Amino acid sequence: MGHLLSKNGYRLKKRTCKLNHRKKKKRNCFLQGPCMLCFIVHSNSSGLDDDSDHFETSVNGSAGRHNSVTGISVPGVGIGAAAASKLAERYATLASPDDCSKFLLNSRELAIWESQGRSLLSTVPAKLIPPSGLFRTAGVSVPLPVPSCTSDCPEMVCKRKCSEVQRCTPCKQPRCAFATPDGGLENGGVGGGGGEASSHAETSHCHLPLCPLPGSSSSSSSSSSTPAVGCCGPDLQADSAHTSDSSSPCSLHHHDDGQAKDCDSADHLGINHLPSSILLKVLSHLTVKERCLCASLVCKYWRDLCLDFQFWKQIDLSGLQQITDELLVKIASRRQNVLEINISDCRGVHDHGVSALASQYPGLQKYTAYRCKQLGDISISALAKHCPLLVKVHVGNQDKLTDGALKKLGEHCSELKDLHLGQCYGVSDIGIVALARGCPKLQRLYLQENKLVTDRSMQAVAEHCPELQFVGFMGCPVTSRGVIHLTALHNLTVLDLRHISELNNETVMEVVRKCRKLSSLNLCLNWSINDRCVEIIAKEGRSLKELYLVSCKITDRALIAIGQYSSTIETVDAGWCKDITDQGATQIAQSSKSLRYLGLMRCDKVNEETVELLVVQYPHIVFSTVMQDCKRTLERAYQMGWSPSASNTS
């Protein structure tokens, strides 16, 4: 009956004489859903023994044949529309599944049904609801107590061959399943869920197996004498045993069904189905404020993810004015193993909160608290006492900080490597010296406008901290006598000597000669720096890449010397140097092979037309002037979607 939807059924009558000599082929089902027409149960009826002999005779080569079940004589040449109509009438009288199982079609009748009867099966689904014994599971044999069946296992054959047709989307219903005695559906393969099975159990309908079974459609005589075995049965034939699972029809349908379920499940997948490691990586790009006030409110799962310990190893609370001592203590009591915390601009945090925080985080390594003017020595002393592993302390712009806190750091924090004390006006040489002696691993030290720090501090730092790489004394009352001690720092790479009141050229040249690893030198706001000093720097600074000369007493000669003698300098900032002209800007651009940035801000003797020409001639160099910076800013604004009309409307 399933062959009514066959694509190649008409060719069967031309091939019947050759089917006995051909190798059996697997036929894929035309439909990919739970087909209601995909099998026929061939059996020898015990009540039809008299007609079976006549049926076998007709199969073995008689001119006409008689079907003992349908009662229709089939001429040797073929049957017309009248015979097909009689087949339909006979089929319409079938009232039970047992009668359907006895409804047999031979090869010529198949051709009749396929050529004449394609529209005769409007009631097929209701007719072909088989008994529960017809179902099997993959790899499991189920007894099939079909009435009047003498064979051990009936043959279930899909008569349709359409391997070249593109498969349609598989149905979601379970396949290769069998009905349990209580009317439910037992899942035997890639079947559906329990809800689907229970719904079908209530309607007393069973799903038919989709798997096309290798049968004896190639031999009509063998179908009546030797029962074939289904693809899910226990007695597989020898030829099917040698075929791979991936090439068998059953496995193909199981594979298609698995793909369908994967596609269906993928349609319903959300972001929460991603692995937690991926979601944690996504959430790691958010700030603490975004995680706490936005992401954690999405659902409980996201809240748990936002509380993951790796997010709380680095706590950045900078700028959150609602942070108080109580909240900081609560955070400290719930989070463990915090390595870094930033409370910059948190004006509600006082020494008590920081002390409680330090007592809870003995493994704290980095502490940042810029512009927390309410904090004093108590907080730093508590951190030094409870957190001996501190490697970074940035406490710039804290007026209440004194030498006592620096002494505590020197006593307890021998691992300290990075210290920022800019604009801490209560710090003096006493604290810096004590710190330098207790922290020999110090690598970065930045002081800015510390009016009580003198040459003594610079000498102590150079003697006790040989690993220093970054040194900054911007605006401190140090002189060349203190700066000369920096020549002992052979690992020095960055030196910031901005606005040093008493700094001579000889000291700077000596530091450049001795510190061979120096890559960045900032001499801005030093009127004593002249062309000769810059020329020596260009010649001796073999590793120098950045040179800042803003508001220094230099001319075109300094720029020309940089272009001629330096092959490493990439950044030169000569802004506010009133004696720089077009000649100096043009020659350094022409002669320097390494230059990538030239700052000419407020160099009034440099014409804008000259700069425009240099921009065209040397596109690899960024020229910084008022007009050029405005153009770049406007270009970035356009790239980000800004437009003048939008500005006017706003």
Salt bridges, closest charged atoms under 4 A:
GLU164 OE2 - LYS7 NZ 3.93
ASP256 OD2 - ARG167 NE 3.10
ASP257 OD1 - ARG175 NE 3.69
ASP325 OD2 - HIS350 ND1 3.52
ASP345 OD1 - ARG371 NE 2.82
ASP399 OD2 - LYS373 NZ 3.35
GLU411 OE1 - HIS412 NE2 3.84
GLU415 OE1 - LYS441 NZ 3.08
ASP418 OD1 - HIS394 NE2 3.09
ASP418 OD2 - ARG444 NE 3.71
ASP496 OD2 - ARG498 NH2 2.75
GLU510 OE1 - ARG513 NH1 3.63
GLU510 OE2 - LYS514 NZ 2.92
GLU535 OE2 - LYS539 NZ 3.15
GLU535 OE1 - ARG557 NH2 3.39
GLU540 OE1 - ARG516 NH1 3.93
ASP579 OD1 - LYS605 NZ 3.84
ASP604 OD2 - LYS578 NZ 3.61
ASP604 OD1 - ARG602 NE 3.51
GLU612 OE2 - LYS631 NZ 2.38
ASP629 OD1 - ARG632 NH2 2.46
